[in-house]
Amino acid sequence: MSTGRMEGKSVVITGAAKGIGRACAEVFAREGARLVLNDVDASGLEAAAAALPDGTEVRTALGDVSDAEEARTIIAAAVEAFGGVDSLVANAGIIPLGKIEETTPEEWDRVMAIDGRGMFLTCKYAVEAMGEEGGSIVCLSSISGIAGQPENAVYGPAKFVASGITKHLAIEVAPRNIRVNAVAPGTIRTEAVAALPDEYTDPMREAHPMGRLGEPREVAEAICFLASDAASFITGSILPVDGGYLAQ
């Protein structure tokens, strides 16, 4: 059920072609937001936009968030279409698994470029585009960005970057009425996770006290709350959406 809590707000969602990003597009559209959806997957991006309810104001912005000019163009698409940016959901990222001895320097650089540099760039340009009334940013961290896990030699550190950006940027931009928060999902049943072997997902399912994996929509609902005025006195927070994983 819609509460209209994002009515008329201009929202940029990166990595919106599938998974949590696509779920965010659906939840924010339901709440009345005007959307700019970004991804590098052109067909997935168009499918995500086409699936939104009739009447949704939506633009697509194909681009790689780790490229400075493309990141700038993604944010500029919201300024051109809607006059500014009220909220950014910095979701774009990749999730490789592997031990440190199996990870190449090139793999490290690729993950840090997308999950780290890409978040920095989109946050930078979104902050520049936010007006005197301020705005909100929600970064995608992870339980791997709060607690250590095996076979996360690159992804885990990249998500610690997300957690760090959230904390430090929140303090920097608070005087401008810009709030910066993050969610830290547990293992979520996205397309990427569904493709993993049972020997990986079964232990993760058991590791969550609720006894199941999360759904993308459940993370998207938390993101929408943090982005909305309902969270107007919350900044610098990292909200676990993890079925109790970090409470153990």
C-alpha positions in Angstrom: 0.0 0.0 0.0 1.3 3.4 -1.0 1.8 6.2 1.6 3.0 8.7 -0.9 6.1 9.4 1.2 8.3 10.0 -1.9 5.6 12.0 -3.8 7.2 14.2 -6.4 10.8 13.5 -5.2 13.5 13.1 -7.8 15.4 9.8 -7.1 18.4 8.3 -8.8 18.8 4.6 -8.4 22.1 3.0 -9.6 22.3 -0.7 -10.5 18.5 -0.7 -11.1 18.3 -3.5 -13.8 17.8 -6.3 -11.3 18.0 -7.4 -7.7 17.7 -4.8 -5.0 18.0 -1.9 -7.4 15.0 -3.1 -9.4 13.0 -3.7 -6.2 13.9 -0.1 -5.2 12.5 1.2 -8.5 9.2 -0.6 -7.8 8.9 0.6 -4.2 9.9 4.2 -4.9 7.5 4.3 -7.9 4.7 3.0 -5.7 5.5 5.9 -3.3 5.2 8.5 -6.0 8.9 9.2 -6.8 10.1 10.5 -10.2 12.9 8.1 -11.1 16.2 8.0 -13.0 17.3 4.4 -13.3 20.9 3.5 -14.1 22.7 0.3 -15.1 25.2 -1.0 -17.6 22.7 -3.6 -18.7 20.6 -1.8 -21.4 18.0 -4.5 -21.9 17.6 -5.1 -18.2 17.3 -1.4 -17.5 14.6 -0.9 -20.1 12.7 -4.0 -18.8 12.9 -2.5 -15.2 11.5 0.8 -16.4 8.8 -0.8 -18.5 7.6 -2.9 -15.5 6.8 0.2 -13.4 3.1 1.3 -12.9 1.5 3.4 -15.6 2.0 7.0 -14.9 5.4 6.6 -13.3 7.8 9.4 -14.3 10.9 7.5 -15.2 14.1 8.1 -17.3 16.9 5.6 -17.9 20.6 6.5 -17.8 22.9 3.8 -19.2 26.3 4.2 -17.8 29.2 2.9 -15.7 29.3 4.5 -12.2 33.1 4.0 -12.0 33.7 6.3 -14.9 33.7 10.0 -13.7 32.0 11.5 -16.8 29.4 8.7 -17.0 28.6 9.1 -13.3 28.2 12.8 -13.7 25.9 12.2 -16.7 23.8 9.8 -14.6 23.1 12.5 -12.0 22.7 15.2 -14.7 19.9 13.1 -16.2 17.8 13.8 -13.0 18.7 17.5 -13.0 17.7 17.8 -16.7 14.5 15.8 -16.3 13.2 16.9 -12.9 15.2 20.0 -12.0 17.4 18.4 -9.3 18.1 15.4 -7.2 16.3 14.8 -3.9 17.6 11.3 -3.2 20.3 8.9 -4.4 20.2 5.2 -3.9 23.9 4.2 -4.5 23.3 0.5 -5.2 25.5 -0.4 -8.2 28.0 -3.1 -7.3 29.3 -6.6 -8.1 29.6 -9.5 -5.7 32.5 -11.8 -6.4 33.4 -14.6 -4.0 36.9 -15.8 -3.4 39.8 -16.3 -1.0 42.7 -13.8 -1.1 45.1 -16.2 -2.6 42.7 -16.9 -5.5 42.0 -13.2 -6.2 44.0 -11.3 -8.8 45.0 -7.7 -8.6 42.8 -7.0 -11.6 39.8 -8.5 -9.8 40.5 -6.3 -6.8 40.7 -3.2 -8.9 37.5 -4.0 -10.8 35.4 -4.5 -7.6 36.9 -1.4 -5.9 36.2 0.6 -9.1 32.5 -0.2 -9.1 31.6 -0.8 -5.5 34.0 1.9 -4.1 34.9 4.5 -6.7 31.4 4.3 -8.2 29.8 5.0 -4.9 32.1 7.9 -4.3 31.5 9.5 -7.7 27.7 9.2 -7.6 27.6 10.5 -4.1 29.8 13.4 -5.1 27.7 14.5 -8.0 24.5 13.9 -6.2 25.6 16.2 -3.3 26.5 18.9 -5.9 23.1 18.6 -7.5 21.1 18.9 -4.2 19.6 22.3 -3.6 19.1 24.4 -0.5 16.4 22.1 0.8 18.9 19.3 1.1 18.2 15.7 0.3 19.1 12.1 1.2 21.5 9.4 0.1 21.3 5.7 0.9 24.4 3.6 0.3 24.3 -0.2 -0.1 26.7 -1.7 2.3 26.4 -5.3 3.5 26.8 -7.5 6.6 30.2 -8.1 4.9 30.9 -4.3 5.4 30.4 -4.7 9.2 31.6 -8.2 10.1 34.2 -10.4 8.5 33.2 -13.5 6.4 35.2 -16.1 4.6 35.7 -15.9 0.9 35.0 -12.2 0.8 38.6 -11.0 0.2 37.5 -8.2 -2.1 33.7 -7.8 -1.7 33.9 -7.4 2.1 36.5 -4.6 2.0 34.6 -2.9 -0.8 31.5 -2.8 1.5 33.6 -1.4 4.3 34.2 1.4 1.9 30.5 1.9 1.6 30.1 2.0 5.4 33.0 4.5 5.7 31.5 6.8 3.0 28.2 6.7 4.9 29.7 7.7 8.2 32.1 10.4 7.0 29.9 12.0 4.3 27.0 12.2 6.8 29.0 14.4 9.1 30.3 16.5 6.2 27.0 17.3 4.6 24.7 17.4 7.7 24.9 21.3 7.8 23.4 21.3 4.3 20.4 19.2 5.4 21.6 16.2 3.4 21.3 12.9 5.2 23.5 9.9 4.4 22.6 6.4 5.6 23.2 2.9 4.5 21.6 -0.5 4.6 23.6 -3.6 5.3 21.7 -6.5 3.8 22.2 -10.1 4.8 22.1 -12.8 2.1 19.3 -11.7 -0.3 17.6 -13.9 -2.8 18.7 -11.9 -5.9 19.3 -13.4 -9.3 23.0 -13.6 -8.5 22.5 -15.4 -5.2 19.9 -17.8 -6.8 22.6 -18.9 -9.3 25.0 -19.8 -6.5 25.5 -23.5 -5.6 23.5 -25.0 -2.7 26.7 -25.6 -0.8 27.1 -21.8 -0.4 23.4 -20.7 0.0 22.4 -23.5 2.5 24.9 -22.5 5.2 24.0 -18.8 4.7 20.3 -19.6 5.1 21.1 -21.4 8.3 23.3 -18.6 9.5 20.4 -16.2 9.5 18.3 -16.6 12.8 15.1 -16.2 10.8 16.0 -19.3 8.9 15.6 -17.9 5.4 17.2 -15.6 2.9 15.9 -12.1 2.5 13.9 -10.8 -0.4 15.0 -7.8 -2.5 11.7 -6.0 -1.7 12.4 -6.2 2.0 15.7 -4.3 1.5 14.0 -1.8 -0.8 11.4 -1.0 1.8 14.1 -0.1 4.3 16.0 2.0 1.7 12.8 3.9 0.9 12.2 4.6 4.6 15.7 6.0 5.0 15.4 8.1 1.9 12.1 9.6 3.0 11.2 12.4 5.3 10.0 9.7 7.8 13.7 9.4 8.6 14.3 13.1 8.9 16.5 12.9 12.0 18.5 9.8 11.0 21.9 10.3 9.4 25.2 8.3 9.5 23.3 5.1 10.4 23.9 1.7 8.9 20.7 -0.3 9.2 21.1 -4.1 9.0 18.4 -5.9 7.0 19.7 -9.3 7.7 17.2 -11.5 9.5 19.2 -11.2 12.8 22.6 -12.2 11.3 24.5 -9.5 13.1 22.6 -9.8 16.3 24.2 -13.1 17.1 
